[in-house]
Amino acid sequence: MKPTFRVRGCYIAIFFTVIVFVLFSSCTAVQEENDTNDFQENTIDRTKIESEEGLDSATSSGELTIGIMKVSFGTSVSTALLQDYALVSGVRIEIREYVSDREMIDAARSGEVDLIAGNDLVNLILAHEGSLRELEPVLGGLLGTGEYFDNILESGRINGRLLIAVPHFLLAEEVCLPEKAIADRGGAPHNMEELFALYDGLEEGYRSSGIDRSQLESVLDAALDWEKGEIDLERPFGDFASLVRRAETDAEKFTFLTEEVPVQPLFQLGRGYAGIEPLEHFYENDGESYSKYGSEARLIPFPIRENKGFLIRTASLAVPEKAENLSDAFAFLSWLFSKEGQETMRKGDKPKYPGGCPVWKSGARLWAAAGIKDKTECEEIADRWEEYAKEADRLPPTSENLLLSIAELIDLRTLGEENRERWETAKETYEEGSEWWEYYCDKEIAQSLLYRYEERMKGLPEKPPYYKDGTWPDWIPYLEGFIAEYTEELGLNLRIASTG
């Protein structure tokens, strides 16, 4: 069998800012048919896999269909990785791209795809409704060996069943603070009240440069109760808003000591750090720390999820219950989590792990070494991330579509008609064939962006209410209602706690 690899459309990474509609994209088209490169066929022992996984009746079709989002803003499955797998396995891989979460979850339920990749919200909904295959036979043998980060693997266990695979990880939202400030208070804060006390103790003027309000994974996770089927934003959104107000006030006081050497704020709320966090970054020009707490920094879990660890940012994988090529899906996961597969994730022109720290512990050293030449520092970073892995406990109940929808809804209310007019202008320039759109992305991608944004605009009033004094007494029911509507379309019916 000759391996082939086919992708429908493009894979891109695009970023929307929260305040201004600015589009950046990089689009890579992959179209490789009938690759004639040499490869070692049948390196995957399917007979052994089928026997171990109770799939004696399943036969390999030599095909694998993977569903991903057409427009992805986070980590996803590397097309180069899939090419490598196609070469070593002889499997024909097809990527199917979906514009919306609704399209993706419908495809999974119908058996249209064999793997769902890179959408935690879709995978979690399918897991809770019992529409995913058990992965214990594939991944269970890795647990307890000491070679993998067990906590990361276990984050895919839902209601006692291992249903979601996590091959690598970053931290979804984390707080970066002076290490001594954390130590002086006896450890990391466990709740927002303790975090506020620590924050207020930092030197004024150096505290914060502001917070990206689109970082809502932890807020939504704290608000969603899967067992009760309930959403309650009252406390987590209120605490987040309070933190934003503090940070924005301090951002006005935040100054740079020189143009060449910018001062790092003492408090940062991050999302998906590359893993090489600044271990010593609170320095003035003369090399002395400008903070009474010294120069060393540390990452801690965002305590809005009271007494919980880090949320995991990853390209999670799951096998739908109705997957047609079950044997091939399981064989791919077995390879991906093997040492060979984990090492393959770092291949490229510049060896690195684009998806974050591998779940294979030895890979963590290789991952750290990809960006740091100093061996001692590499070991220190790898050791820290082993500590972070022990504190990471679950996947966020979000998708990039949902997070950006919320961020844009916040924009519409905050900026009022101005933001709507900005979007209409962007839409008109596309329809007129503006070179601006062509510069940033191809026409197919632009169409998907227009579709996604217009879908979010549905149901909004023609002129969103705008309170110039900045008060929004209905923020929580406004967002709760939107989230409940959004998830209802995906088959998850949430009761809004505030309405009983």
N, C-alpha and C positions, 0 to 999 in steps of 0.2 A: 504493500500500500504506500502511495506517495503522499507525504504530509502536505496539507495545504492550510493556509491561514487567511481568513477573509474578514474584513471589517466593513460594515455598512456605514458610510458617512465618515465623520471625523471624530477624533478625540481631542478635546480642548480643555483648557483651564481658564476660567474667566473670573474676574473679581468685580463685584458692584460695591461701591462705597455706600455708607449709610446715608450721608447727607446729600451728596451730589451724584447724579447719574453719570458715571464714567465707565467706559468699557475698555477692558484690555483683554486680549485673548491671544493664545498661541494655538494654532491648529495644526495637528499632524495627521496627515492622511496615510493610512497603511493599507496597501492593496498588494498582497503577494499571493499569486496563484502558482501552483505547480513548481514549488521551489526545488531546484535541482541540486542543492547542496547535499553533501554526504551526511548521513546521520546513522546512528546505531538504532536499528528498528527493534521494537519489542523489548526495550530495557525495563519496562514496567511489567512486573509479574502479575498479570490479571487473574490467573488461576488461584494464586495465593490470596489475593485481595478478595475475590468472590467467595472463597471458602471461609475466610475469616469473618466476612460481613454477612454471611447467610444469603449470598446472592447466587447460589448454585444454578438457579433457573434463569438468571440473567445472562445475556450474551452481549459481548461488546459489538457495537455497531461501527466503531472506529470514528464516531462523530461526537462532537460536544458543542452545545449551544449555550453561550453565556450572555446574560442580560445585564447591561449597564445603563447609566443615565447618559443621554446625549450630551448634556451640558453638566460637567462635573466641576465642583469648586473645591474638592478636597482630594484625599488620596484615593486612588482607584487601582484597578488591576493593570499592570504594565503590559502593553502590547508586545514589547520585546520579550517579556517573560513567557507569554503565551506562544510566541514564535519558537522559543527554545523548547518548550514542552512539546509542541507539534513535531519538532525535529527528532526528539529522543523517543517519542511514543508512537509516531506514525498516525496520530489522531488528526482528523480534519476539524479545525476549530472555527466556529462562526460567532461573531459578535453581533448582537442585536441591541440597538440603542433606542431608548425610550425618552420621550420629552417630559412626561409627568410621572409622579409617583403612582397615580391611578393606572396609567398604562402598564407600568412595570408590575404592579401587584396583580393585575388582571392576567398578565402573561404568565406569571408564576402559578397562579391558581389553575390556569387552563392547561398547564404542561407544555407551554410554548418554548420554555427555556429549561435547561438542565441545571444551571447555576444562576443565582442572583448575586451580583457583586457590587459592593460599595454603597449600599443603602440600608443603614441601620434601622430606620423607621419601618420600612417595608419588611425587613427580615424579622424584626421583633413582633410586628403584628401577625405575620404568618406563623411565627413560633407559638404565640399565645393562642391562636385559633386552631393549632394542631395541623397546620398545612405544610410542615417541613419534615424531612427525613432525619432520623436519629443518626448522629455522627459518632457515637461512642465507639462503634467497631473500627472507625477510621482513626480517630484521635485519642481514644481512651488509653491506648497503650503508651502514649507519650507522657501521661500524667504520672508523677511520682518517680520518674527516672532520674531527676536532677539535672537533666540536659535542657529542659524547656521551662519557660516561666509559667508555672501552673496557674497562677492567678489570672493571667491573660487568657489562657485556654478556657478556664472555668467561667469567664465572663460571658461565654456563649451558652451556658447552661440555663435553660428556662424551665421552671417548675420541675426541677430534678432531672431534666433530659438535656443532653448536649446536642444542641440543634444549630448553632451558629459557629462558624470557624473564624478565628482571628489570627491571621498569619504574621502580622506585624502591628506595631502600635506607636502612636504619639499620645500626648495628653490632650484631651478635648479642651479643657479649661484649667489653668493652674495659676497660682499666685507666686510671683517672684518677689522676695523680700530679703533684707539683710539677715544673714544667718545668725548673727549675734542678737538681733532684735527678737528672733524666734526663741533662741536659747534663754534669753533673759526673762522671758515670760513663762518658761518651763516647758516649752514645746509649741507645736503648731496650734493655732486656734481651732476649736471644734465647732464653733457656730459664728454667726455674723456679728453678734454682740462682742465677742472676743476679738474678732478681726477688726472691728471699728476701733476698739481700744488700742490695739497694736498700731493701726494706721494713724490714729490721732497723736501717737507718741513719736512718730517720725518727724524729722526736722521740716518745719514749714518752708515752703519754697522749693524743696527737693522731693516732695512726696509723690506727685503724679503729673503726667502729661496728658491725662484723659483716658477714657475707656471706650472701646468700640462697642456700641450698643447692640450690635448684631450677635454678640457672644451670649447666647441664651440657652446653650445645651444644658448647663447645670440648673438653670431656672426651670426649664421644662421638666427635667428629670425629677426635681424636688416637688413639682406641682402634680405630676402624674402618678396615680396609684393604680397599678395594673390589676391588682386583686379586687379592688372595689369598682374598677371601671369608672374612675372619677378624676376630675381635674380641679385643682384649687390653687390659683395663682396668688391668693391674698398675701401670704407671708413672703414667699420667695421673690415675687416681682416687686413687692414693697421694699424688701431689703436691697434688691439690686438697684432700684431707683435711688435709694438713699446713698448707695456707694457711688453711683454715677454722679449725683449732685456734689458729693465731696470731691471726687476726682476732677470734675469740671471747674469747680471753684479754685482748686489748687493748681490746675493747669494754667490759669491766668497768671499765677505767681511764678510758675516754673520758668527758669531762665537757663540759657546756655552760657557757660563761662568763657568759651572761645568758639569761633566758627569752626576751627579745625578739630577740636576735641569736645564733642557734645557730652554733656552730663547725662548719665542714665538716671531716670527717676527711681526712687527707693521702693516704690510700689508699682508693680505691673501685673495686670491681669492678661494672661496670654492665651492663645488658642493654637495648639499644634506646634509648639516649639520644635525647631529642627533637631533638638536633642542636645545641642552644644550650647547650653545656657551660659551666660557670662558668670564664671566662677569668681572673678575679681573685677568688678566694674565700677565701683564707687570711688573713682580717683579724680583728683584735680590735676592740673598741669604739672605740678611739682612731684607728683607721685604719691602724695599724701591723700588719705581718704577724706572726703568732705563730710562724711557721716560719723557721728559719735559711735556708731555700731561697726565701724571698720569697712573693709572693702568686699568681703565675701558675700555672695548671694546664694539663695537656695529656693528651690521650687517646693511648694506645698499644695495640697488639694484646696480648691475653692470651697470654703466651709458653708456655702449656702445650702449644700446637701448635708446638713448637720451630722457630724460624726461618721461621715462616709469618706472613702478614698478618692483617688483620681478617676475621672471619667476617661474612657479609652476612645481615642480617635483612630479609625482604621478603615480598611476596605473590607468589611466583613463579607463572608461568603456563606451561602446556604443552598441546600438542595431541595427544591419543591417536591412535595409528596407525589405529584403526577409527572415528574421528570421522565422523559422517554428513554434517555441514555444514562440510566442510573449507574451502571457499572463503570462507564467512562467518567462520570462526574466524581465518583468515589476514588477512581484511580488517579485523577488529577489532584484531588485533595491529599491523597497519600503521598504523591510525589512532592507537592508544594510544601508539605510539612516535614519532608525528609531533609537530611543535611544537604543533599544535592539541590533540592528545590529552594531551600533557605539561602544557600550560597548563590544560586542563580539570580535571586532577586536583586543582587547588588551589581550585576554585570552592566556594562555600558561603556561609552567613550571615556567617562570618568567614573570609575567604580564607586557606586554609592547605593544606598537603600532609599529610593524615593518615597517608599511607603512608611518609613520610620524604622524604629528598632525592631529587629526580627524577634520572633517568639522563641527562637533557638538561642540559648545563652551564648554559645561561642560566636554566633553571628553578631551579638551586641558589641564584641570587641572589634570585629571587622567594620561594623557600622560606625563606631566612634572614630576609628582610624581613617575613615574616608574623608573626614574634614579636619583632622588634627594630626600633625606630624610628630609632636612630642609624645613619646611612648608612655611616659609617666602620666601625662595629662589624659591620654586615651584610656588608661586603666582606671583613673579616677572617675572619668565620665561614665565608663561602662559600669563601674561599681555603683555609682549613683543611680543609674537607670535600673539596675537590678533592685535597688531599694524602692524606686518608684513602682516597679512592676509588682512588688509585694503589696503596695498600697492601692493599686488599680483594681477596681471591683466590678465595673459594669459598662455596658455600651449605652450611649445616650439615645433616648427615644425621639430622634430627629432625623431629618433629611436636609440636604442643602436647600431643596425647594421650600420646605416649610420654614427654615430659619430665615431665608432671604425674603420670603413672603411677609413674615412678621416684621422684619427690618424695614421693608418698603412701606408696609402699612403704618408703621411708626413715623416714617418720613412723611407720608401723606397727611397725617394729622399734625405733625410738627411744623411742616413747611406749608401746609395748606395748598391752595390752588397753584402756587408757584411751581411745586414739584410736578403736579399734573401737567402743567403747560410745558415743562421741560421734557417730559416723556413724549407728549404729543409732537413736539418739535423733532425729537429724535426719530419718531415713527415716520414723520413726513419726509425727513431727509432720506430715510431708507427707501420709501416708496418712490421717491424721485430719482433713485439710483445714485445717491451721493457717494462720492469716492471715500468719504469718511468711513462708511460701513465696510467698503471693500478693503480698506487699509487694515482694519482690525480683524475681520473674519469673513469667510465666504458667505454667499447668499443663503445657503441651506442653514447654516448656524444662525444667521441673523433672523431668519424666519422663525426658528424655534424660540429665540429670545423674545420676539414680538408676541408669539403665541402665549408663552409662559406669563409674560407681564400682563397681557390683556386678560388672561384668565384670573389673575389676582385682582384686577380692577373691577371685575364683575361684582355687583351688589353694593359697591361703595356709592355714597351719595354724590351727586354731580359736584357739589361744593362741600367738601368735608368740613365739619365744624372746626373752628380755629379759635382757641381762647388765648388772647394776647397776653394775659397775665401768667400764662404757663401752667395753669392748673388743669388737671384732667381727672375729675372725680369718677369718671366712668371708664378709666383705662383698663382696669382688671376685667369687668364684664365684657368690654369691647374685645379684648384679646382672647378671653376664654371662649366667647362665642365663635370667633373665627377659627380657633384651634379645634373646637368641637365639630364645626362644620367641615373642616378640612379632613379630619380623621374619619368622620362619618362616611365620606366618599370612598375611603379606603376599607371600609367595613368595620371600623372600630367605633363603637358608640360610647361616648363618654358622657357621664352625668356631670353637670356643672355644680360644684359644691355650694356656691353662693346662692343658687336658686333652689337648692334642695332636691 
